[in-house]
Amino acid sequence: MDPSSANQVPQLNDYDKFYLLMLKWRVIRLFNPLCYAANVTSVEDLERQVTTNLEELRRKLPSWSLSPSFKEDLETIKKLIEDSKTVKYEDLPSLLVRDPENSYKEELEAAGVHIIQKDHVSPQAKIALGRPYSGDVYYAQWTQHHDKIDVVLRYDLGPAQRELFIREAKIMTGLHHEYIMKFYGAVILGSYADSVGLVVELFSQGNLEEFRVPSLFHAWLYASQLSSALEYLEQKELVHTSVVEPFVYISSLEKISIGGFMCCYYKDEIDKRRESGYQGDLLLSAVTGHQGHRLDDFSLKGVVAMFSHLVISMFRYLDSHRSSQLLELFPRDKKWPLVCPSGVASLLEQCLAEDVNDRPTFQEIVQILAKERPVKLCFTMSHSSAEPCELSHEEGEKIWVISQDTTRYHGMWFVKKRMGMQDFLKAKRLLKLMMMTKFRMKSEPVELKQNWHTKLLYWKGKVKVCRARLLIIWPG
């Protein structure tokens, strides 16, 4: 140690001074809530709020204001404020058990993490209670130049979670994918204040745990997008141990994104822990899915099985809306939802193979799901069926084809109306409909707009429109 450094006066900012005083008076548990939820920036600011606006402070921190310890804490805070007027701040770092200065900022900057100034982020409302994996979660506004961006601000609840936050920030800084949650940066309050905040993308529609999958198409779409994100992680040899509903966020009706990267480990990390015979701490960061499913193997093939369970749960939700008549006609193994295309069901079964080596990669899953895209059809005529489970429909009404496997459904196709009703249609009727739909959807070149005679010849296949916009009329 350099002898001259022993006499060096610590460089303390306002947050450091506030933190060290709260540590001295043993109310450190209130530091993060006061700094983030109540936007306290210094001891002087705390004094102003306690003296002139205590009710507003209590409103911002309802859990604390209603706690049995509130009155005692408030008296302690008043003593802390008085102490701040005479205390020698340079002596306070000696209260810390660890090395006085933390290295959070330097560690994160070395990993390429963007550091966001606390005064650039303004919490607006709490949107989730503190959880082991997320901390306290707030809807906030991040000021960038002259723009305000709606974001999520999370702050840690303790040392163990702080380490997870630092790990998450390092991982997410290197991830850039359409279906992966955006990470904007980390908030470090000071060199002596033990606190890490994360600023990430806001999803106003919540996550898959809170969201109803609206249709068969959306279940397929979300599965495809999720598999694309997981293929990207697969390429980086990053194992996501918790592909579960709370970590799949709804960007819009047509788009999902995956988060939860505190639950990720690189393959070489897992291999090293296996070699040392210890991987127990990996389990601590794994989150269980709705049906109690957890990673059955700490590998990319284990993630494949978790993905399968999640996708099954999406289709099972759609299944819960089917009619009792369908249940009676087509009793199914409870393992597989009825409202799931046969090709997708076959893929999901393969993803759950007992031998992990028999499971597909996410690259293969992406390719298979692309081939299994549901067919959307528009009826060209109305049809009223007297048969119990054959769909009646109006002209112009649209359907999704769930399954074309006629062997499963007594010679019929299983279909789903846009608004949720599912039923069956005879395969012959649908094949004819597909031909008619294809014909009706054929685009018409602009050159034909004003010439009805040429237009008629075009639809009869006797006119071709070339790139040079010339019309060639075939004889006959």
C-alpha positions in Angstrom: 0.0 0.0 0.0 1.3 3.5 -0.8 2.1 5.3 2.5 0.7 8.5 1.1 -2.7 6.9 0.5 -3.2 6.4 4.2 -3.5 10.1 4.7 -5.6 10.7 1.6 -9.0 12.2 2.2 -11.8 9.9 0.7 -13.6 11.5 -2.2 -17.3 11.2 -1.1 -20.2 12.4 -3.1 -23.6 13.2 -1.6 -24.9 9.6 -1.9 -21.7 8.2 -0.3 -22.2 10.5 2.7 -25.9 9.6 3.0 -25.0 5.9 2.7 -22.3 6.0 5.4 -24.5 7.9 7.8 -27.3 5.4 7.4 -24.8 2.6 7.9 -23.6 4.3 11.1 -27.2 4.7 12.4 -28.2 1.1 11.3 -31.0 2.1 9.0 -29.1 1.1 5.8 -32.1 -1.0 4.7 -33.9 2.3 3.8 -31.1 3.7 1.6 -32.2 2.3 -1.7 -36.0 3.0 -1.2 -35.2 6.6 -0.1 -32.8 7.2 -3.0 -35.0 5.7 -5.7 -38.6 5.6 -4.7 -38.5 9.0 -2.8 -35.7 10.4 -5.0 -33.7 11.6 -2.0 -30.3 12.9 -3.3 -28.5 13.8 0.0 -28.8 14.1 3.7 -29.8 17.8 3.3 -32.6 16.7 0.8 -33.8 14.1 3.3 -34.0 16.8 6.0 -36.0 19.0 3.8 -38.5 16.2 2.9 -38.8 15.1 6.6 -39.3 18.7 7.8 -41.6 20.1 5.2 -43.2 17.2 3.3 -43.3 14.1 5.5 -46.7 13.0 4.2 -45.5 13.0 0.6 -42.5 10.9 1.7 -44.7 8.4 3.4 -46.9 8.2 0.3 -43.9 7.3 -1.8 -42.9 4.6 0.7 -46.1 3.0 1.8 -44.6 -0.3 3.0 -42.2 1.6 5.3 -44.8 4.1 6.5 -47.2 1.3 7.5 -44.5 -0.8 9.2 -44.3 -1.2 13.0 -40.8 0.2 12.9 -41.8 3.5 11.2 -41.9 5.7 14.3 -38.6 4.3 15.6 -37.0 4.7 12.2 -38.2 8.3 11.9 -36.7 9.2 15.2 -33.4 7.6 14.2 -33.4 9.5 10.9 -33.9 12.8 12.8 -30.9 11.9 14.9 -28.9 11.0 11.8 -29.8 14.5 10.3 -28.5 16.2 13.4 -25.4 14.1 13.4 -24.7 15.1 9.8 -24.0 18.7 10.8 -21.0 17.8 13.0 -19.8 14.4 11.8 -16.3 14.0 10.1 -17.3 12.2 6.9 -13.7 11.2 6.2 -13.8 8.9 9.3 -17.0 7.1 8.2 -15.5 4.7 5.5 -13.8 2.9 8.4 -17.2 1.6 9.4 -17.3 -0.6 6.3 -16.3 -4.3 6.9 -15.1 -4.6 3.3 -12.6 -2.5 1.4 -13.8 1.0 1.8 -14.3 1.7 -1.9 -16.4 -0.6 -4.1 -15.3 -1.1 -7.7 -18.8 -1.5 -9.3 -18.4 1.3 -11.7 -14.9 0.3 -12.8 -15.9 -3.3 -13.1 -19.0 -2.6 -15.2 -17.3 0.0 -17.4 -14.5 -2.5 -18.1 -17.2 -4.9 -19.4 -18.6 -2.2 -21.7 -21.7 -1.4 -19.6 -23.1 2.1 -20.0 -23.3 4.0 -16.7 -26.4 6.2 -16.3 -26.4 9.1 -13.9 -29.1 8.8 -11.2 -30.4 12.3 -11.8 -31.2 11.3 -15.4 -33.7 8.6 -14.3 -36.9 9.5 -12.5 -39.0 6.7 -11.0 -42.7 7.3 -11.6 -44.5 4.3 -10.1 -43.8 0.9 -8.6 -44.9 -1.9 -10.9 -43.7 -5.0 -9.1 -42.9 -6.0 -5.6 -39.3 -7.0 -4.7 -38.6 -10.5 -6.0 -35.4 -12.6 -5.6 -34.6 -12.2 -9.2 -35.8 -8.7 -10.0 -35.4 -6.5 -7.0 -37.8 -3.6 -6.6 -39.2 -2.6 -10.0 -40.3 0.8 -11.1 -41.8 2.4 -14.2 -39.4 5.4 -14.8 -38.5 8.0 -17.3 -34.9 8.3 -18.6 -33.8 11.7 -19.9 -31.5 11.5 -22.9 -30.6 14.9 -24.2 -34.0 16.5 -24.7 -36.0 13.3 -24.9 -37.7 11.3 -22.2 -37.8 7.5 -22.7 -40.2 5.3 -20.7 -38.1 2.5 -19.1 -38.0 0.1 -16.2 -35.7 0.8 -13.3 -34.7 -2.0 -10.9 -32.7 -1.7 -7.8 -31.2 -4.5 -5.7 -32.4 -5.6 -2.3 -29.1 -6.9 -0.9 -25.6 -8.1 -1.5 -26.5 -11.4 -3.2 -28.9 -9.8 -5.6 -26.4 -7.0 -6.3 -23.9 -9.6 -7.6 -26.6 -11.0 -9.8 -27.4 -7.5 -11.1 -23.7 -6.9 -12.0 -23.6 -10.3 -13.7 -26.8 -9.5 -15.6 -25.5 -6.1 -16.8 -22.3 -7.7 -18.1 -24.2 -10.4 -20.0 -26.9 -8.1 -21.5 -24.4 -5.5 -22.7 -23.2 -8.1 -25.3 -26.7 -9.1 -26.5 -28.4 -7.5 -29.4 -31.4 -9.3 -30.9 -34.9 -8.3 -32.0 -36.6 -10.6 -29.4 -34.3 -9.9 -26.5 -35.1 -7.3 -23.9 -33.1 -4.1 -24.4 -30.6 -3.1 -21.7 -29.8 0.6 -21.4 -27.3 0.7 -18.6 -26.5 0.6 -14.9 -26.9 3.2 -12.1 -24.0 3.4 -9.6 -24.7 5.9 -6.8 -21.2 6.2 -5.4 -17.8 4.6 -4.7 -18.8 3.8 -1.1 -22.6 3.2 -1.5 -23.4 -0.5 -2.0 -26.1 -0.1 -4.6 -26.6 -1.1 -8.2 -29.6 -0.2 -10.3 -30.5 -1.5 -13.8 -32.3 0.4 -16.6 -34.1 -1.9 -19.1 -36.8 -1.8 -21.7 -40.4 -1.2 -20.5 -43.1 -3.7 -21.6 -46.4 -2.0 -20.8 -48.5 -5.1 -21.5 -46.5 -7.1 -18.9 -45.3 -10.7 -19.3 -46.7 -14.0 -20.4 -47.7 -14.8 -16.9 -50.2 -11.9 -17.0 -51.1 -12.0 -20.6 -53.7 -14.2 -22.5 -52.4 -15.6 -25.7 -55.1 -14.4 -28.1 -55.1 -17.0 -30.9 -53.5 -20.1 -32.4 -51.5 -17.9 -34.7 -50.1 -15.9 -31.8 -49.1 -19.0 -29.9 -47.1 -20.1 -33.0 -45.7 -16.6 -33.5 -44.5 -16.3 -29.9 -43.0 -19.7 -30.1 -41.1 -18.8 -33.3 -39.9 -15.5 -31.9 -38.7 -17.1 -28.6 -36.9 -19.9 -30.5 -35.2 -17.3 -32.6 -33.9 -15.5 -29.5 -32.8 -18.8 -27.9 -31.0 -19.8 -31.2 -29.1 -16.5 -30.8 -28.1 -17.5 -27.2 -27.3 -21.0 -28.4 -24.8 -19.5 -30.9 -23.2 -17.6 -28.0 -23.2 -20.8 -25.9 -25.2 -19.0 -23.3 -27.5 -21.3 -21.2 -30.7 -19.6 -20.0 -31.7 -21.6 -17.0 -35.2 -20.1 -16.6 -37.2 -19.9 -19.9 -40.5 -19.3 -18.0 -43.5 -17.1 -18.3 -42.4 -14.2 -16.0 -39.3 -13.7 -18.2 -41.2 -13.6 -21.6 -42.4 -10.0 -22.1 -45.1 -8.7 -24.4 -43.7 -5.9 -26.6 -47.0 -5.7 -28.6 -49.7 -8.1 -29.7 -47.3 -9.2 -32.5 -44.0 -9.4 -30.6 -42.5 -10.9 -27.5 -39.0 -10.4 -25.9 -37.1 -12.6 -23.4 -35.4 -11.3 -20.3 -34.2 -12.9 -17.0 -30.6 -12.8 -17.9 -29.4 -13.0 -14.2 -30.4 -16.7 -14.8 -27.9 -17.3 -17.6 -24.5 -19.0 -17.6 -22.0 -19.5 -20.3 -21.3 -23.1 -21.3 -17.7 -22.9 -20.2 -18.7 -21.8 -16.8 -21.0 -24.8 -16.4 -18.3 -27.1 -17.6 -15.8 -25.8 -15.1 -18.3 -26.2 -12.3 -19.0 -29.8 -13.4 -15.3 -30.6 -13.4 -15.0 -29.2 -9.9 -18.0 -31.3 -8.8 -20.0 -28.3 -7.6 -22.9 -26.6 -9.4 -25.3 -26.1 -6.5 -25.3 -22.3 -6.8 -26.6 -22.6 -10.4 -29.9 -23.9 -9.0 -30.3 -20.8 -6.8 -30.8 -18.5 -9.8 -33.1 -20.9 -11.7 -36.8 -19.9 -11.6 -39.6 -22.6 -11.9 -42.3 -22.4 -14.5 -46.1 -22.6 -14.0 -46.3 -26.3 -13.9 -43.2 -26.7 -11.7 -40.9 -27.3 -14.6 -37.2 -26.6 -14.1 -34.1 -27.1 -16.1 -33.6 -30.9 -16.3 -30.1 -30.6 -17.6 -27.6 -27.7 -17.2 -27.0 -27.5 -21.0 -28.5 -26.0 -24.1 -30.5 -29.2 -24.5 -32.0 -28.6 -21.1 -33.2 -25.2 -22.3 -34.9 -26.9 -25.2 -37.1 -28.9 -22.8 -38.0 -25.7 -20.8 -38.9 -24.0 -24.1 -41.2 -27.0 -25.0 -43.0 -26.8 -21.6 -43.6 -23.1 -22.1 -45.0 -23.5 -25.6 -47.2 -26.3 -24.5 -48.7 -24.0 -21.8 -49.5 -21.4 -24.4 -51.5 -23.9 -26.5 -53.0 -25.4 -23.3 -54.5 -22.0 -22.5 -56.2 -22.0 -25.9 -57.3 -25.6 -25.3 -59.1 -24.4 -22.1 -61.6 -22.6 -24.3 -62.7 -25.6 -26.5 -66.2 -26.9 -26.3 -67.2 -30.0 -24.3 -68.5 -31.5 -27.6 -64.9 -31.5 -28.9 -63.7 -33.2 -25.8 -66.2 -35.9 -26.2 -65.5 -36.5 -29.9 -61.7 -36.4 -29.6 -60.5 -37.6 -26.2 -56.8 -36.7 -26.0 -53.8 -37.5 -23.9 -53.7 -34.8 -21.3 -50.0 -34.3 -22.0 -50.8 -32.6 -25.4 -53.2 -29.8 -26.0 -55.9 -30.5 -28.7 -55.5 -27.0 -30.1 -52.0 -27.5 -31.3 -51.0 -28.2 -34.9 -49.8 -31.8 -35.3 -46.4 -30.7 -36.7 -45.8 -28.4 -33.7 -46.9 -31.1 -31.3 -44.4 -33.6 -32.9 -41.6 -31.0 -32.5 -42.5 -30.3 -28.8 -42.5 -34.1 -28.1 -39.0 -34.3 -29.6 -37.9 -31.4 -27.5 -38.8 -33.5 -24.4 -36.9 -36.6 -25.4 -35.6 -38.4 -22.3 -32.1 -38.7 -23.9 -31.0 -35.0 -24.2 -28.9 -35.9 -27.2 -32.1 -36.7 -29.1 -33.4 -33.2 -28.6 -33.2 -30.8 -31.5 -31.0 -27.6 -31.5 -32.7 -24.2 -31.5 -31.4 -23.8 -35.1 -33.4 -26.8 -36.0 -36.4 -25.7 -34.0 -36.5 -22.3 -35.8 -36.5 -24.1 -39.2 -39.2 -26.5 -38.2 -41.5 -23.8 -36.8 -41.1 -21.7 -40.0 -42.5 -24.7 -42.0 -45.4 -25.1 -39.5 -46.7 -21.6 -39.9 -50.5 -21.8 -39.6 -52.5 -21.4 -42.9 -54.9 -18.5 -42.9 -57.9 -18.7 -45.2 -60.8 -16.4 -46.1 -64.2 -17.9 -46.9 -65.5 -17.1 -50.4 -69.0 -18.1 -49.6 -71.3 -18.7 -46.6 -72.0 -22.1 -45.2 -74.5 -23.2 -42.6 -73.8 -26.7 -41.3 -76.3 -29.0 -39.6 -73.6 -31.4 -38.4 -72.7 -31.2 -34.7 -69.0 -30.2 -35.0 -68.7 -28.8 -38.5 -68.1 -25.0 -38.6 -70.7 -22.6 -40.0 -69.2 -19.5 -41.5 -70.0 -16.3 -43.4 -68.5 -15.0 -46.6 -65.4 -13.0 -45.9 -64.8 -14.6 -42.5 -61.2 -15.7 -41.8 -59.9 -18.9 -40.1 -56.6 -20.4 -39.0 -56.1 -24.0 -39.9 -54.9 -25.8 -36.8 -54.3 -29.2 -38.4 -54.7 -30.7 -41.8 -54.1 -34.2 -40.4 -57.4 -35.8 -41.5 -56.5 -39.1 -39.8 -56.8 -37.4 -36.4 -60.2 -35.8 -37.1 -62.3 -38.3 -39.0 -61.5 -36.9 -42.5 -61.8 -33.3 -41.5 -59.5 -30.4 -40.8 -59.3 -28.7 -37.4 -59.7 -25.0 -37.7 -60.1 -21.9 -35.5 -62.1 -18.8 -36.2 -60.4 -15.4 -35.7 -62.5 -14.7 -32.6 -61.7 -17.9 -30.9 -64.3 -20.5 -31.9 -62.8 -23.8 -33.0 -64.4 -26.6 -35.0 -64.0 -28.8 -38.0 -64.5 -28.5 -41.8 -64.5 -31.2 -44.4 -61.1 -31.4 -46.2 -62.7 -31.3 -49.6 -64.4 -28.0 -48.8 -61.2 -26.5 -47.5 -59.0 -27.6 -50.5 -61.5 -25.9 -52.8 -61.4 -22.9 -50.6 -57.6 -22.7 -50.7 -57.7 -22.7 -54.5 -60.3 -20.0 -54.6 -58.5 -17.9 -51.9 -55.3 -18.1 -53.9 -57.1 -17.0 -57.0 -58.8 -14.1 -55.3 -55.6 -12.9 -53.5 -53.7 -12.7 -56.8 -52.5 -9.1 -57.2 -53.6 -7.1 -60.2 -51.0 -4.9 -62.1 -51.6 -1.2 -62.2 -51.6 -1.3 -66.0 -55.0 -3.0 -65.9 -56.8 -0.5 -63.8 -58.5 1.4 -66.7 -58.9 -1.4 -69.2 -61.6 -3.9 -68.4 -61.2 -5.9 -71.6 -57.4 -6.5 -71.0 -58.2 -7.1 -67.3 -60.6 -10.0 -68.3 -57.9 -11.5 -70.5 -55.4 -11.2 -67.7 -57.6 -13.2 -65.3 -58.1 -15.8 -68.0 -54.3 -16.1 -68.2 -54.0 -14.6 -71.7 -52.1 -11.4 -70.7 -48.7 -11.1 -69.2 -47.3 -7.9 -67.6 -43.6 -7.5 -68.1 -41.0 -5.5 -66.1 -41.0 -2.9 -69.0 -44.8 -2.5 -68.4 -45.6 -3.9 -71.8 -48.7 -5.9 -72.3 -48.5 -9.1 -74.3 -51.7 -10.5 -75.5 -51.5 -14.2 -76.3 -53.5 -15.6 -79.2 -56.3 -18.0 -78.7 
